[in-house]
Amino acid sequence: MSDITASPGRPAELMDLIYRRQRHVYDLSRKYYLLGRDRLIDQLAPRPGERVLEIGCGTARNLVAVARRYPEASLFGIDISAEMLRTARQTVEREGLVSRIRLARADATRFDPAILFGVPSFSRIFISYSLSMIPAWESVLAQALAWVRPGGELHIVDFGRQEELPVWFRAGLRRWLALFHVSPRDRLETALTEFADRQTASLCRFERPFRGYAQYAVCRRAG
Ligand SMILES: C[S@@+](CC[C@H](N)C(=O)[O-])C[C@H]1O[C@@H](n2cnc3c(N)ncnc32)[C@H](O)[C@@H]1O
């Protein structure tokens, strides 16, 4: 497993602070409110031999599920937090997936897969509940679309606008998420449409499952 190529600085310190203790209860607790992750994994559908990258892979919960679901895919994960990666590495080893899942510490706003992993691009890139924790989230979209191969797909799941949920629920959820430095990206669909207009992505498919609690986007990179 490779390690970081550029110093990630303060965002890394903040994520390490948040996850130093939480990583131990992360998978158990997030199961109940990071909705839509398994739906994304179902729809990822890489072909045998294709490379799949998760940006902001956390504990590797999703990568392990993808490895089990698609036994012939090669998997890669990056995360800025050394603490999260400690748990991710333990999980990958425990699950006997070291030969299939490669992990590296990197900042999603500026990374190069050739330096991190010695590969030029990916057939699938996915981002699960990480854009809402990254202030420069639009730079992450640009990076993802740069590193997905032409004809490949970028899948994103994250908190949505909760527009069909009661106002009190939405307000309470957002206050609670802010305590964890999480900001739902209400402009995600607009930003992806702008990328599509600039021909970086073909028009994206966009869904708002769970009454808008979550948002799910799939963009195919123009070939
Ligand atoms: C809410 S967790 C999501 C983890 C995992 N994707 C999941 O679905 O369970 C957000 C993750 O994004 C990572 N992260 C935050 N900022 C990042 C950045 N700039 N570059 C890479 N990873 C980042 C955090 O360290 C954390 O592991």
PDBQT file of the ligand as one rigid body, heavy atoms in Angstrom, charges set to zero:
ROOT
HETATM    1  C1  LIG A 301     -18.075  10.600   6.052  1.00  0.00    +0.000 C 
HETATM    2  S1  LIG A 301     -16.574   9.794   5.643  1.00  0.00    +0.000 S 
HETATM    3  C2  LIG A 301     -17.083   8.710   4.315  1.00  0.00    +0.000 C 
HETATM    4  C3  LIG A 301     -16.272   7.450   4.288  1.00  0.00    +0.000 C 
HETATM    5  C4  LIG A 301     -16.750   6.414   3.262  1.00  0.00    +0.000 C 
HETATM    6  N1  LIG A 301     -16.706   6.940   1.941  1.00  0.00    +0.000 N 
HETATM    7  C5  LIG A 301     -18.133   5.909   3.584  1.00  0.00    +0.000 C 
HETATM    8  O1  LIG A 301     -19.043   6.008   2.743  1.00  0.00    +0.000 OA
HETATM    9  O2  LIG A 301     -18.306   5.346   4.680  1.00  0.00    +0.000 OA
HETATM   10  C6  LIG A 301     -15.690  11.059   4.788  1.00  0.00    +0.000 C 
HETATM   11  C7  LIG A 301     -14.247  10.649   4.472  1.00  0.00    +0.000 C 
HETATM   12  O3  LIG A 301     -13.676  11.654   3.625  1.00  0.00    +0.000 OA
HETATM   13  C8  LIG A 301     -12.318  11.817   4.011  1.00  0.00    +0.000 C 
HETATM   14  N2  LIG A 301     -11.836  13.126   3.529  1.00  0.00    +0.000 N 
HETATM   15  C9  LIG A 301     -12.169  14.351   3.989  1.00  0.00    +0.000 A 
HETATM   16  N3  LIG A 301     -11.508  15.306   3.316  1.00  0.00    +0.000 NA
HETATM   17  C10 LIG A 301     -10.747  14.668   2.375  1.00  0.00    +0.000 A 
HETATM   18  C11 LIG A 301      -9.849  15.104   1.360  1.00  0.00    +0.000 A 
HETATM   19  N4  LIG A 301      -9.604  16.410   1.151  1.00  0.00    +0.000 N 
HETATM   20  N5  LIG A 301      -9.248  14.178   0.604  1.00  0.00    +0.000 NA
HETATM   21  C12 LIG A 301      -9.475  12.844   0.798  1.00  0.00    +0.000 A 
HETATM   22  N6  LIG A 301     -10.312  12.367   1.750  1.00  0.00    +0.000 NA
HETATM   23  C13 LIG A 301     -10.955  13.275   2.525  1.00  0.00    +0.000 A 
HETATM   24  C14 LIG A 301     -12.363  11.688   5.523  1.00  0.00    +0.000 C 
HETATM   25  O4  LIG A 301     -11.090  11.452   6.092  1.00  0.00    +0.000 OA
HETATM   26  C15 LIG A 301     -13.347  10.550   5.693  1.00  0.00    +0.000 C 
HETATM   27  O5  LIG A 301     -12.707   9.312   5.733  1.00  0.00    +0.000 OA
ENDROOT
TORSDOF 0
